[in-house]
Amino acid sequence: MGSRFWTWLFVLIIPLLAIVGAFPFYNRAEPFILGFPFIYFWIFLWIVLTPLSMFIGYKLDPENKEEE
């Protein structure tokens, strides 16, 4: 496995599995979190976490390392 595997993992696979793959687990209206049904809260949470995972993938990508 190449070192770019971790980049793809953080950038694509984790958010995809969290939103699409976990749908049967978070597909419910209750409990309410911050006034939102759980399904909306989960989707809004991953709207925020996806750019964070992209940043982590960017930092882990060996092609983005600065030469010293």
Buried (B, 14 or more C-beta within 10 A) or exposed (E): EEEEEBBBBBBBBBBEEBBEEEEEEBEEEEEEEEEBEBBBBBBEBBEEBBEEBBEBBEEBBEEEEEEE
